[in-house]
Each structure stands twice: as structure tokens, then as C-alpha cells.
Amino acid sequence: MRQLTFIAGAFGIGLAIWMLARFGLHDILGLVAAGGWSIPAIIAFHATQVCASAQAWRLLAQTGRAPLPFADFVALRCAREGINNLLPVAQVGGEVITTRLLARREGLGIRRAAASTICDLTIELLSQVTFTLLGLGLLFCLVNRSPVTDGLMESAGAALLLGAVFFGSQYLGAVSVVERLLVRIAAHLGWDGVDDIRGLHDEILGLYRTRENSLRAGSMQLLGWSLGTIEVFLVLRAMGHPLSLADSFVIESVGQAAKSAGFAVPGALGVSEGGYIIIGGLFGLSPQAGIALSLIKRLREIAWGLPSLVAWQVMEMRWVRPNPAATKEIHMTGQP
């Protein structure tokens, strides 16, 4: 697994270096500098997207008891994004780590925490497919049909099929198969704690059947994707390439789809830039402008990601590791 991640990372770095050399590093950095005032603006504005995504996850994790703290899910969502965007892992590593934190923090147990994260990831994927299809539908109203638009539509169809397969497989028992396999492996190797995931398949189906929460979560995820339009609009205007909100919506929808398609590459390095080059070209943007747009968005990811990684370590110490005072008290009293 580490070898595959290394190969994917090397590919992404190589692709990014080739793009910078091919289209001119000086020109690209000049456009990034021109977008100066938009950088703090989109860093601040990204809080709206984080809050929308955090609320979607919170709705799915909610049980019948008292409402789960919204601030905890904001912190977990930040950590999730920071890990996926900045660490050399495929873009699902953040989900694994934050699931464990969620299970400990809220006392949900690993089964409920894992089920809510799987459902959240699935609904996020389906809402992104919807976002991309809306963007492509709008694209055909704004530009003439071309081989590029045909290729984008074919890619969107493949993404829709993938989303349907991912969602349908959960109903057909794919999670149940994985669950039984893990339990058998654990029994053979003598692992502890795996019994906690028994019933994961039923837990996931139970969350989906709570349709009100699922639909509300999907709406919040779609809102989060759509808010990225404002980022594109502000950055392009600052760089001297003003486009309409409709154009920005299309660019963001396709650009984010390209980033998700490169999930195996850490940070989707190079893949995301390529997506913005392709879709930006349909609206008259130069490759340099497309790369600069992607780089400015990466600056925003760094500005959010670095503090989020620190917050992750704080959560690890406070939420997961035992309280030294409590441990000392248990040791003195001899009580479990």
C-alpha cells in the first residue's frame, strides 16, 4: 500500500513539475501574485463550506439522545480535510482517523462512528456527482458542443455509474462481507476489539432509512460543493479574468470532479491542475490561469490544513489517550 502511494505521489509531483515547466513558472506565479486579495478572502469564506459539510456528517451520526456538539464535527471535518489534503495518504486516510476520534469523543462506539462516516462519504460522493452533472448541464447552455464537452459528459456518466455502484453495493451486502472477513481474520490473529464492528452493515442501512436526515445531509453536502463557486469567482476576478457566477459554477464542478478522480494521488497533485486547465480553456482561460487558480486554492488548503493537523494532534491527546489523573486514581483504588 505504501509503495502504491509512493508511486502515485511521484506521478503527481512529476506531472505538476512538467506543467509548471511547460506553461512557464514565472507567468503562473505572476498570476498567483495578482490574485493577492482573493487569498485571505477565500480562506475566510471556506469556513462556510466546512460548516455545511460538518453539519451533514453530524446529521448522519445523530442518535436519539441529546444533539451531538456541532463544534466537535467542525473540528473533525477540519482534521479530515487537513489529513487528506496535506499528508502523503490517499484521500480517504482522514476518514479512517477521524472515525476513531468520533467513536471516542462522542461515545458512539466504533460501529456507529464508522457507519456514519461511510454514509457521509457516500452521500458526499453522490452529491458531488449531482453537482458535476448540474455543472455540465449548465456548460452545454454556455458553450458550443466540442470533443472536450463530449469527453466531460462521458466522464460524468462513468462517475454516476461509480456512485451508483458504491451506494448499491452497500445495500447488497458488500459491507457485510468485509465485516465478516475482518472478524474471521481477527479471530485467527487474536486481535481484540473487532467484535465492536459486528452489525456494521445493519447500522449503515439503518442510517440510510432515516430518510429525513439523509436528505438533509445530502442537501448540506450539495450546498458545500456549490459554495466553492464563490471561491472561483473571487480568484478569477482578482487575477484579471472575471467570469460570471454561472461560468464559475461550471469550472468548480468539473475541477472538483477532476480532483476526486485523482483520489489515489496524495492531494490530487497535478490531477487537479489538469482539470482546471481543461475546463478553463472552454471559457477562454489560459493554462497558466487554470494552474494559478488551482495553486491559490491549494494555498487555502494549506492555510486551513496546517492548523487542522495541529488540532488533530490535540484531539488525539484529549479524546483518545487516557486521562493521566483518571488513570492514577484507578491505579490507587484498584478499580477497573
C-alpha positions as CSV (number, residue, x, y, z in Angstrom):
1,M,0.0,0.0,0.0
2,R,2.8,2.4,0.9
3,Q,4.6,1.5,-2.4
4,L,1.4,2.4,-4.4
5,T,1.0,5.7,-2.5
6,F,4.7,6.5,-3.2
7,I,4.3,5.7,-6.9
8,A,1.1,7.8,-7.1
9,G,2.8,10.6,-5.3
10,A,5.8,10.5,-7.6
11,F,3.5,10.6,-10.6
12,G,1.6,13.6,-9.2
13,I,4.8,15.5,-8.4
14,G,6.2,14.7,-11.9
15,L,3.0,15.9,-13.6
16,A,3.0,19.1,-11.6
17,I,6.6,19.9,-12.4
18,W,6.0,19.2,-16.0
19,M,3.0,21.6,-16.1
20,L,5.0,24.3,-14.3
21,A,7.9,23.9,-16.8
22,R,5.6,23.6,-19.8
23,F,3.5,26.6,-19.2
24,G,6.0,28.9,-17.5
25,L,6.6,29.1,-13.8
26,H,7.2,32.9,-13.9
27,D,3.8,33.6,-15.6
28,I,2.0,31.3,-13.3
29,L,3.5,32.9,-10.1
30,G,2.7,36.3,-11.6
31,L,-1.0,35.4,-11.8
32,V,-0.9,33.9,-8.3
33,A,0.5,37.2,-7.0
34,A,-2.1,39.1,-9.0
35,G,-4.8,37.2,-7.1
36,G,-3.4,38.6,-3.8
37,W,-6.6,40.0,-2.1
38,S,-8.6,36.9,-3.0
39,I,-6.4,34.6,-1.0
40,P,-7.4,35.8,2.5
41,A,-11.0,36.2,1.2
42,I,-11.4,32.6,0.2
43,I,-9.5,31.4,3.3
44,A,-12.2,33.1,5.4
45,F,-15.0,32.0,3.1
46,H,-14.1,28.4,3.3
47,A,-15.5,28.3,6.8
48,T,-19.0,28.2,5.2
49,Q,-18.1,25.0,3.3
50,V,-16.6,23.4,6.4
51,C,-19.7,24.1,8.4
52,A,-22.0,22.8,5.8
53,S,-20.0,19.5,5.5
54,A,-19.7,19.2,9.3
55,Q,-23.5,19.6,9.7
56,A,-24.1,16.9,7.1
57,W,-21.9,14.4,9.0
58,R,-23.5,15.4,12.3
59,L,-27.0,14.7,11.0
60,L,-26.0,11.2,10.0
61,A,-24.2,10.4,13.2
62,Q,-27.1,11.8,15.3
63,T,-28.8,9.3,17.7
64,G,-32.0,9.6,19.6
65,R,-30.3,11.2,22.5
66,A,-29.2,14.8,23.0
67,P,-27.8,16.6,19.9
68,L,-24.1,16.0,19.2
69,P,-21.9,19.1,19.6
70,F,-21.6,20.9,16.3
71,A,-18.2,22.3,17.2
72,D,-16.8,18.7,17.5
73,F,-17.8,17.9,14.0
74,V,-16.3,21.1,12.7
75,A,-13.0,20.2,14.3
76,L,-13.3,16.6,12.9
77,R,-14.1,17.9,9.4
78,C,-11.1,20.2,9.5
79,A,-8.8,17.4,10.6
80,R,-10.3,15.1,7.9
81,E,-9.6,17.7,5.2
82,G,-6.1,18.5,6.5
83,I,-5.0,14.9,6.6
84,N,-6.4,14.2,3.1
85,N,-5.0,17.4,1.5
86,L,-1.6,17.6,3.1
87,L,-0.4,14.2,4.2
88,P,1.0,11.6,1.9
89,V,-2.0,9.4,2.0
90,A,-4.8,8.5,-0.5
91,Q,-7.8,10.8,0.0
92,V,-9.6,8.6,2.4
93,G,-7.0,8.5,5.2
94,G,-8.7,11.4,7.0
95,E,-11.9,9.4,7.2
96,V,-10.3,6.5,8.9
97,I,-8.5,8.6,11.5
98,T,-11.5,10.8,12.3
99,T,-13.8,7.9,12.6
100,R,-11.7,6.6,15.5
101,L,-11.7,10.1,17.1
102,L,-15.5,10.4,16.7
103,A,-16.1,7.0,18.4
104,R,-14.1,8.0,21.4
105,R,-15.2,11.6,21.7
106,E,-19.0,11.2,21.4
107,G,-19.2,7.7,22.9
108,L,-20.9,6.4,19.8
109,G,-18.8,3.3,19.6
110,I,-16.8,2.3,16.6
111,R,-19.7,0.7,14.8
112,R,-21.9,3.8,14.8
113,A,-19.0,6.1,14.1
114,A,-17.8,4.0,11.1
115,A,-21.4,3.7,9.8
116,S,-21.9,7.5,9.9
117,T,-18.6,8.1,8.2
118,I,-19.3,5.6,5.4
119,C,-22.7,7.1,4.9
120,D,-21.3,10.6,4.9
121,L,-18.6,9.7,2.4
122,T,-21.2,8.0,0.1
123,I,-23.7,10.9,0.3
124,E,-20.8,13.3,-0.3
125,L,-19.8,11.3,-3.4
126,L,-23.4,11.3,-4.7
127,S,-23.9,15.0,-4.0
128,Q,-20.7,15.7,-5.9
129,V,-21.9,13.7,-8.9
130,T,-25.1,15.7,-8.8
131,F,-23.0,18.9,-8.6
132,T,-20.9,17.8,-11.6
133,L,-24.0,16.9,-13.6
134,L,-25.6,20.3,-12.8
135,G,-22.3,22.0,-13.9
136,L,-22.2,20.0,-17.2
137,G,-25.8,20.8,-17.9
138,L,-25.1,24.4,-17.5
139,L,-21.9,24.1,-19.6
140,F,-24.0,23.0,-22.6
141,C,-26.0,26.1,-22.2
142,L,-22.9,28.3,-22.2
143,V,-20.5,26.9,-24.8
144,N,-20.8,25.0,-28.1
145,R,-20.5,21.3,-28.2
146,S,-17.0,20.0,-28.8
147,P,-14.9,16.9,-28.3
148,V,-13.9,18.3,-24.9
149,T,-17.6,18.6,-23.8
150,D,-18.4,15.2,-25.1
151,G,-15.4,13.7,-23.1
152,L,-16.5,15.5,-20.0
153,M,-20.1,14.1,-20.3
154,E,-18.7,10.6,-20.8
155,S,-16.6,11.0,-17.7
156,A,-19.6,12.3,-15.7
157,G,-21.6,9.2,-16.8
158,A,-18.8,7.0,-15.5
159,A,-18.8,8.9,-12.2
160,L,-22.5,8.5,-11.9
161,L,-22.2,4.8,-12.5
162,L,-19.4,4.5,-9.9
163,G,-21.5,6.4,-7.4
164,A,-24.5,4.1,-8.1
165,V,-22.3,1.0,-7.7
166,F,-20.8,2.3,-4.5
167,F,-24.2,3.1,-3.0
168,G,-25.9,-0.1,-4.3
169,S,-23.1,-2.4,-3.1
170,Q,-23.8,-1.2,0.5
171,Y,-27.4,-2.3,0.1
172,L,-26.4,-5.6,-1.5
173,G,-24.2,-6.5,1.4
174,A,-20.6,-5.5,0.4
175,V,-20.0,-4.1,3.9
176,S,-21.4,-7.2,5.5
177,V,-18.9,-9.3,3.5
178,V,-16.0,-7.1,4.6
179,E,-17.3,-7.2,8.2
180,R,-17.4,-11.0,8.3
181,L,-13.9,-11.1,6.7
182,L,-12.4,-8.8,9.4
183,V,-14.0,-10.8,12.2
184,R,-12.5,-14.0,10.8
185,I,-9.1,-12.5,10.4
186,A,-9.2,-11.0,13.9
187,A,-10.2,-14.4,15.4
188,H,-7.3,-16.1,13.5
189,L,-4.7,-13.5,14.6
190,G,-6.1,-12.9,18.1
191,W,-7.0,-9.3,17.7
192,D,-9.2,-7.6,20.3
193,G,-12.0,-5.1,19.7
194,V,-13.1,-6.3,16.3
195,D,-16.3,-7.5,17.7
196,D,-17.3,-3.9,18.0
197,I,-17.9,-3.7,14.3
198,R,-20.4,-6.6,14.2
199,G,-23.6,-5.3,12.8
200,L,-22.0,-2.5,10.8
201,H,-24.0,-3.4,7.7
202,D,-27.3,-3.1,9.5
203,E,-26.1,0.1,11.1
204,I,-25.4,1.7,7.7
205,L,-28.8,0.6,6.3
206,G,-30.5,2.0,9.4
207,L,-28.9,5.4,8.8
208,Y,-30.0,5.4,5.2
209,R,-33.5,4.5,6.2
210,T,-33.7,7.7,8.3
211,R,-34.6,9.5,5.1
212,E,-35.1,12.9,6.6
213,N,-31.6,13.0,8.0
214,S,-30.1,11.5,4.8
215,L,-31.9,14.0,2.5
216,R,-30.9,16.9,4.8
217,A,-27.3,15.7,4.8
218,G,-27.3,15.4,1.0
219,S,-28.6,19.0,0.8
220,M,-25.9,20.3,3.1
221,Q,-23.2,18.5,1.1
222,L,-24.6,19.9,-2.2
223,L,-24.6,23.4,-0.6
224,G,-21.0,22.9,0.4
225,W,-19.9,21.9,-3.1
226,S,-21.8,24.8,-4.6
227,L,-20.2,27.4,-2.3
228,G,-16.9,26.7,-4.0
229,T,-18.3,28.7,-6.9
230,I,-17.7,31.8,-4.9
231,E,-14.0,30.9,-4.5
232,V,-13.5,30.5,-8.2
233,F,-15.4,33.8,-8.9
234,L,-13.3,35.8,-6.5
235,V,-10.0,34.3,-7.5
236,L,-10.5,34.8,-11.3
237,R,-11.7,38.4,-10.7
238,A,-8.7,39.2,-8.7
239,M,-6.4,37.7,-11.4
240,G,-7.9,39.9,-14.0
241,H,-10.0,37.2,-15.7
242,P,-13.5,38.0,-14.5
243,L,-16.2,35.4,-15.3
244,S,-19.8,35.1,-14.4
245,L,-21.1,33.1,-11.4
246,A,-22.5,30.6,-13.9
247,D,-19.1,30.1,-15.6
248,S,-17.5,29.8,-12.2
249,F,-20.1,27.2,-11.1
250,V,-19.1,25.0,-14.2
251,I,-15.4,25.4,-13.6
252,E,-15.7,24.5,-9.9
253,S,-17.9,21.5,-10.6
254,V,-15.5,20.0,-13.2
255,G,-12.4,21.0,-11.3
256,Q,-13.5,19.3,-8.1
257,A,-14.6,16.2,-10.1
258,A,-11.0,16.0,-11.5
259,K,-9.6,16.3,-8.0
260,S,-11.8,13.4,-6.8
261,A,-10.9,11.3,-9.8
262,G,-7.3,11.6,-8.7
263,F,-8.1,10.3,-5.2
264,A,-5.2,7.8,-5.3
265,V,-2.7,10.6,-5.8
266,P,-1.8,12.4,-2.5
267,G,-3.5,15.8,-2.6
268,A,-4.5,15.0,-6.3
269,L,-1.3,16.8,-7.1
270,G,-1.1,17.6,-10.8
271,V,-4.5,16.0,-11.5
272,S,-6.5,18.9,-10.1
273,E,-4.4,21.4,-12.1
274,G,-5.1,19.4,-15.3
275,G,-8.8,19.6,-14.6
276,Y,-8.8,23.3,-14.3
277,I,-6.7,23.7,-17.5
278,I,-9.2,21.6,-19.5
279,I,-12.4,23.3,-18.2
280,G,-10.9,26.7,-18.0
281,G,-9.9,26.6,-21.7
282,L,-13.6,26.3,-22.7
283,F,-14.1,29.8,-21.1
284,G,-11.1,31.4,-22.6
285,L,-8.7,30.9,-19.7
286,S,-5.1,30.2,-20.4
287,P,-3.4,27.1,-19.0
288,Q,-1.4,29.5,-16.8
289,A,-4.6,30.9,-15.3
290,G,-6.0,27.4,-14.7
291,I,-2.9,26.3,-12.9
292,A,-2.8,29.6,-10.9
293,L,-6.4,29.1,-9.8
294,S,-5.6,25.6,-8.6
295,L,-2.5,26.8,-6.8
296,I,-4.4,29.6,-5.0
297,K,-6.9,27.0,-3.9
298,R,-4.0,24.9,-2.6
299,L,-2.8,27.9,-0.6
300,R,-6.2,28.0,1.0
301,E,-5.9,24.2,1.8
302,I,-2.5,24.8,3.4
303,A,-3.9,27.8,5.4
304,W,-6.7,25.5,6.8
305,G,-4.7,22.3,6.8
306,L,-1.7,23.1,8.9
307,P,-3.7,24.3,11.9
308,S,-6.1,21.4,11.4
309,L,-3.2,18.9,11.7
310,V,-2.2,20.6,15.0
311,A,-5.8,20.4,16.1
312,W,-5.8,16.7,15.2
313,Q,-2.9,16.0,17.5
314,V,-4.6,17.9,20.3
315,M,-7.7,15.8,19.7
316,E,-5.6,12.6,19.8
317,M,-4.2,13.7,23.2
318,R,-7.5,14.8,24.7
319,W,-10.1,12.5,23.1
320,V,-8.2,9.2,22.7
321,R,-5.4,8.9,25.2
322,P,-6.4,8.2,28.8
323,N,-6.6,11.0,31.3
324,P,-3.4,10.7,33.5
325,A,-5.3,11.8,36.6
326,A,-8.0,9.2,36.0
327,T,-5.5,6.5,35.3
328,K,-3.7,7.3,38.5
329,E,-6.9,7.3,40.5
330,I,-7.9,3.9,39.1
331,H,-4.5,2.5,39.9
332,M,-4.7,3.8,43.5
333,T,-8.2,2.5,44.1
334,G,-7.6,-0.8,42.2
335,Q,-11.0,-0.4,40.5
336,P,-11.3,-1.1,36.7
